[in-house]
Amino acid sequence: MKQLPQISEAEYEIMKLIWREAPISTNQVTDYLTQRTQWSPKTIQTLLKRLTQKGVLSYTKEGRMFVYTYLIQESEYLKQENTHFLNRFYNGNISSMLTNFIKSDQISKTELEDLKTLLLGDEKNES
């Protein structure tokens, strides 16, 4: 897997919108985020520019407007982030991570049941 650029929390907020709505104009991004954050339009434009420079976004110019789309799939980015998190905090050991979450009550009973179903899914189908 190729190494994807690191993006900040603020950049990630923009990416979530673009992954959901692309293609999307600068005005649409700005309108959406100014209603949900305290960011100025200038800050949003700066973040869009950074994401473009990092090779995460591309844009086309339509008249006086820029229309953005993503160059990296959300699933590809999340896979990298999950791997980074697992390696950094749990030495790549997913069992340690799950044990930590379960023992620290950071996972609900419903989530635990969903996880159990996911993990045992093939066994149930074989019966």
Secondary structure, DSSP 8 states (H G I E B T S, - for coil): --------HHHHHHHHHHHHH-SEEHHHHHHHHHHHSS--HHHHHHHHHHHHHTTSEEEEEETTEEEEEESS-HHHHHHHHHHHHHHHHHTT-HHHHHHHHHHTT-S-HHHHHHHHHHHHHHHHHH-
